[in-house]
Amino acid sequence: MPVPETLVAIRNLTKDYRSLRPLRVASLDLREGQMLALCGFDRMTAELLVDLITAAIVPDSGEITIFGQRTADITDRESWLQVLDRFGLLTERAVLVEQFTVEQNLALPYTLAVDNLADDIRARVARLAGEIGFAPADLGRQSGVLPPLGRLRLRLGRALALNPRVLLAEHPNATITREEAARFGADLRRIVAARGMAGLVLTADHDFARAAADEVLVLHPATGTLKPSSVWRRWFS
């Protein structure tokens, strides 16, 4: 059986972001087909780590390798955009067009002609909508009036639309209830597994992390060490 490809590798990362201490991650590997959750990252450090992984910024020290290439070696815009297309970003930083319908927002990654969708685009959007939990009747709803869970599912669809190899999720459960988070976490885990991609979820909620991921690691900020959540439960029980 072939060994799954390592899509993201972090070694001895430090990045100063003008806080009490820099962000540190001693070692992390994300492999194809793996769904991993990280706890211990607040909203700012979650965004920072995602920006580092996607080569939007580079570490002060240490090394990040994505798809076999060091992020520090990605020096021109065209190369960076090609790499960025391999990531799906589930984040509130992703802008939704409030006045557009669910269907139109999901169509945006495929076309700007959202007022008159071609039949093939409409069919593609319908498949994507069903995958992320929207009923056919939801496609005509205005995005701006969706409840938090609906907006989260819409952002997930936008993140998945171009078939990325890695999904990066920044505190996706922050705006939904615990009951909704349990359902969404299970859906997220199922979708990533069905697509055969890799997923990295950053969250403060250990219950959501266990629902969404196959493995949960917790950051020790002072050292950058990531340990299984079961280890932390034994230490503090």
N, C-alpha and C positions, 0 to 999 in steps of 0.2 A: 504494500500500500504506500503510495507516495507521501512524503512529508509535506504538510500544508506550507505554502509559501508565506514567509514573513513579510507583511505589507508595511508595517510601521515598527521601527526599532529605535529606542531612546537609550542613550548611555551617558551617565554623569551630566545631565542637563542642569544648568543654572541660568536664570533670567531675572535680572533686577527689574522690578516694576514700581519702585519708589514706595515700598511698604516696609514693615518691620524687618522682614527677611526676604531674600529672593525666592522665587519659585525653584524648587529642586525636585528632580526626578532621577533617582539613581539608575534604574533599569526598567524597561518595559518593552515587551514584544507583543504585537498584535498580529495574529496569523489568519490566513484565509479560512473562512468558515467559523471563526471564533466570535462569540458575543461576550464582551468584557465590560464590567461596570467598575468605575473608580469612585470612591468616596473620599472626602477630605479636601475637596476643591470647592472654594466658594465661587460665587458667580464671576468675580474678576479673574481668579486663577483658572477657572474653566475656560473662559474666553481666551485667555493668554495661551493656555496649552493647545487649544484648537488652532489658534493663529500660528503657533510654532510648528505644529504637525503639518499644516497645509502650506508651510513655507512663506506665509505672509510676512513673518519676521523670523530672525535667526537667533539661536542661543548666544548668550554671552560666553558660555563655555560648554563643553560637551558636544554631543553629536546626535542628530536625528537623521535617520535614513528612511525614506519612503519609496516603495516600489523599487528598491535596490539602488537608489540615488540619494546622496547626502543633500539635505535641504540647502546647506551653504553653497552647493555647487549650482543651484538653480538661480542664475543671475540675470536672465532676460525675461521680459514680460510674456513673450510667446510660450516659452518653455514652462513658465509658472502657470499660465492659463491651461495648458495641456495637462499638467499635474492636477490642478484644481478640479478639473472635470471628473477626476477619478474619485472625488470625495462627494458625499451627500451631507449637507450641513443642516441638522435639525436644531434651529436656534431662533429665539425671538428677534435676533438681529436681521433675520430674513424678512423682507418687507412684503406684506400682502396688500393687494390693491383693494381697498375696502369696498369701493362701489362695484367691483366686478363680482360676478357669480362664482360659485365654487368651480363650475366647469371652466370658466374663463381663466381663473387663477391657475388651475391645474394645466391649462393649455399653454401658458406663457413660456415654459421651457422649450416648447416645440415650435411656437409661432407667435408673431406679434399681431396677426390678423384674427383677433379673438371675437370680433363682431360677426364674423361669417366663417365659422370653422369648416374646414374641409372634412369630408366623411371619414377619411382615414385618421385624422387627428381626433375627431369626435369619438371614434371607436377606441382609440388608444387611451384617451382621457377616461372613458367609461370603465375600461379595464383597471386602470390605476385607481380610480375612485372606489371601485368595489374592493380592491385589495386592501385599501387603508380604512375601510369601514363606512363609506358613504353609500346610502341607498340611491337608486336612480332618481327618486323624487328630490334628493338633496342638491342635485347638480344645478338647478335653477335658483337656489337660494343666494341671497346677497351675502358676501363673505363678511361684511362689517357687522352683521347682526348674529353671527354664529356664537354659540357659547364657547367658553375656553377650550373644552375638549374638541369641539369641531374645528377651531382654529389650529389646535395642535395637530390634528389629523391632516388638515390642509397643508400645513408646513411640512409634515412628513411626506405627503405626496410630492410636493415640490422638490424635496431632498432626494427622492427616489426616482424622479421622472427620467433622468438621463442614464439610468443603470450604473450608478457608481460602484466601485469595488469596496469602498469603506464608508460606513455611516458614522458620523460624529455627532453626538447629541449633547447639548449643553443644558443641564437641569430641565429636562423636558416636562417633568411632573410638577414644576413650581406653581402653576396656575390652576391645577385641577385637584379634585378631592381625592382622598385616599382610596376610595372605592373605584373611582375612575382611573386612578393611577395603576391599581392592580390589573384592571382589564387592559389598559393601554400597554403596560409593561409586557403582558403576555402576548398581545398582538405584535408588539415590536420584535420580540424574540422570535415569534413564528415567522414573520415576514423576512427577517434577516436570514434565518435558517433556510427558508424556502428559496431565497435568491442565491444562496451559496456565497454571500458576501461576508465581510467582517463588520462588526459594530463595536463602537466604544461609547459608553454612556457615562456621563459625569453627573452625579446626583448627590444630594445630602441625605436622601431617604434610603436607609438600608433595606427596608421592605420592598420599595420599588426596585432597587438594584437587584435584589434576589429574584423578583418577578421578571425582570427584563433580560437578565444575563445568565450565562452559564457559570461565570466566575466573578467574584466580587473581591476587589483589593482596596485597602485603605491606606492613604498616604500618611506618613509621619513627616510633617512639614520641616522639622529641623534637619533631618538627614536625607529626605527624599526617598526613603525606603517605602516600597509598596508591599504590604503583607496581606494575606487572606483575611477576610473579615472574621473568620472563626478564631484566628489567633488573637485578635483584639478583644473578642468576647471573653476568651479565657483569661486574659490579663486583667480585665476590668470587672469580672464577675466575682 
